[in-house]
Amino acid sequence: MNIVLCGMMGCGKTTTGIRLAERTGMRWYDTDEMITRKYGKIANIFEFYGEERFRQYETEIVRSVADEDNCVISTGGGCVLRPENSAAFKQGGGKIVFLKVDIEVLFARTGHTGDERPLLKNTTMEKMKAILDYRTPIYESCADYTVDTNGKSVEEVADEIISVFALPRVK
């Protein structure tokens, strides 16, 4: 079984994924990191080829890891917006976990990161809230479980996921 972390940019997918992998002995993948290694900086892909090309690369990466087993997969914020990506994860035995967090926390973490996160370039709280409002129902509909991360440490979030899915603990 794989644990697939989804949610908005800045919700803690990478940090939680790393910690989950450390605590369970599962392998860890980050789809954005894999795209960057294969195709270059995400901001450059968006600038020169557009979001659609980036999403094609993302789907290619999803297909390459979805059939793995015993992995924690941190996805990009828009990854599960494509139904074929969430379907591939589930078909491969993945359990999708939505890391939910309040807009104020997200904006504080990512409102200044437009250079690394093209969709947040010149962002405002209103723009980010619009993205969150659009995406939340999609995250919720594909998720097997939702963790409300507000006020929780990475350890608490990891413990909750480990407990819910009865994952082995090595640390």
C-alpha positions as a printed Julia matrix, in Angstrom:
171×3 Matrix{Float64}:
   0.0    0.0     0.0
   1.11   3.54   -0.78
   0.18   6.7     1.09
  -0.41   9.59   -1.31
  -0.46  13.06    0.23
  -2.51  15.73   -1.52
  -3.53  19.28   -0.72
  -2.74  22.89   -1.43
   0.75  24.24   -1.94
   2.18  24.81    1.52
  -0.04  22.38    3.43
   2.93  20.23    4.46
   2.92  17.36    1.96
   6.7   17.25    1.56
   7.53  17.67    5.24
   4.89  15.15    6.3
   5.92  12.74    3.55
   9.53  12.76    4.65
   8.56  12.24    8.28
   6.12   9.43    7.44
   8.78   7.66    5.41
  11.29   8.0     8.26
   8.82   6.7    10.83
   7.54   3.76    8.75
  10.54   2.73    6.66
   8.52   3.32    3.49
  10.23   4.84    0.43
   9.42   8.51   -0.22
   8.77  10.2    -3.55
   7.91  13.81   -4.3
   6.28  14.23   -7.71
   7.42  17.85   -8.06
  11.0   16.88   -7.22
  10.87  14.07   -9.78
   9.6   16.48  -12.45
  12.37  18.95  -11.61
  15.05  16.27  -11.88
  13.76  15.07  -15.24
  12.57  18.3   -16.9
  14.06  21.24  -15.0
  12.62  23.94  -12.8
   8.85  23.96  -12.57
   8.73  27.75  -12.93
  10.62  27.42  -16.24
   8.26  24.72  -17.51
   5.29  26.99  -16.76
   6.96  30.02  -18.34
   8.19  28.39  -21.53
   5.69  25.59  -22.14
   2.64  26.42  -20.03
   0.67  24.69  -17.32
  -0.75  22.04  -19.66
   2.73  20.71  -20.5
   3.59  20.67  -16.81
   0.42  18.66  -16.09
   1.39  16.17  -18.82
   4.78  15.7   -17.19
   3.09  15.32  -13.83
   0.79  12.56  -15.14
   3.8   10.77  -16.63
   5.53  10.87  -13.23
   2.36   9.69  -11.44
   2.19   6.67  -13.75
   5.82   5.86  -12.99
   5.29   5.72   -9.21
   1.64   4.67   -8.81
   2.37   0.96   -9.18
   5.19   0.97   -6.67
   4.44  -0.49   -3.26
   5.22   0.59    0.28
   5.78   4.24   -0.63
   4.82   7.65    0.64
   4.16   9.97   -2.29
   4.01  13.74   -1.82
   2.17  15.27   -4.77
   2.11  18.75   -6.21
  -0.85  20.9    -5.21
  -2.65  20.37   -8.53
  -1.77  16.74   -9.1
  -5.09  15.14   -8.14
  -7.08  17.76  -10.06
  -6.64  15.42  -13.01
  -8.93  12.47  -12.34
  -6.56  10.11  -14.15
  -3.87  10.85  -11.55
  -6.0   10.03   -8.51
  -7.36   6.97  -10.36
  -3.81   5.77  -11.09
  -2.83   6.14   -7.43
  -5.9    4.21   -6.26
  -5.55   1.52   -8.92
  -1.98   1.01   -7.73
  -3.23   0.41   -4.18
  -2.69   3.93   -2.91
  -4.6    5.59   -0.13
  -4.99   9.31   -0.75
  -4.73  11.59    2.28
  -5.84  15.21    2.04
  -3.83  17.52    4.31
  -6.32  20.27    5.07
  -5.19  23.64    6.43
  -6.7   27.09    6.87
  -6.15  29.78    4.25
  -4.36  32.07    6.72
  -1.74  29.41    7.39
  -1.31  28.66    3.68
  -0.92  32.33    2.81
   1.63  32.86    5.57
   3.66  29.88    4.29
   3.41  30.47    0.55
   2.13  33.96   -0.24
   5.66  35.12   -1.03
   6.79  32.1    -3.07
   5.69  33.05   -6.59
   9.19  32.49   -7.97
   9.11  28.8    -6.99
   5.34  28.32   -7.29
   4.15  29.75  -10.6
   0.45  29.67   -9.7
   1.19  31.97   -6.76
   3.07  34.6    -8.73
   1.82  38.04   -7.6
  -0.7   36.31   -5.37
  -3.09  37.85   -2.91
  -5.04  36.3    -0.08
  -8.16  36.53   -2.28
  -6.49  34.77   -5.21
  -5.18  32.01   -2.96
  -8.59  31.62   -1.31
 -10.2   31.26   -4.75
  -7.74  28.48   -5.62
  -8.38  26.78   -2.28
 -12.16  27.09   -2.65
 -12.01  25.52   -6.1
  -9.64  22.7    -5.14
 -10.94  21.66   -1.71
 -14.0   19.74   -3.0
 -11.75  17.9    -5.47
  -9.24  16.99   -2.74
 -12.09  15.83   -0.5
 -13.74  13.76   -3.21
 -10.62  11.76   -4.08
  -9.3   11.42   -0.51
  -9.61   8.21    1.44
  -8.9   10.22    4.58
  -8.59  13.89    5.52
  -6.26  15.23    8.21
  -7.08  18.66    9.57
  -3.51  19.84   10.14
  -4.4   23.15   11.8
  -2.53  23.45   15.08
  -0.87  20.04   14.69
   2.82  19.34   14.51
   4.31  17.22   11.73
   4.7   14.44   14.31
   0.99  14.58   15.18
  -0.04  14.52   11.52
   2.29  11.58   10.82
   1.03   9.72   13.91
  -2.57  10.17   12.8
  -1.87   8.77    9.33
   0.15   5.87   10.76
  -2.68   5.05   13.13
  -5.53   5.34   10.61
  -3.83   3.08    8.06
  -2.14   0.78   10.63
   1.27   1.44    9.11
   4.33  -0.21   10.61
   6.56   1.95   12.79
  10.32   1.71   12.62
  11.05   4.91   14.58
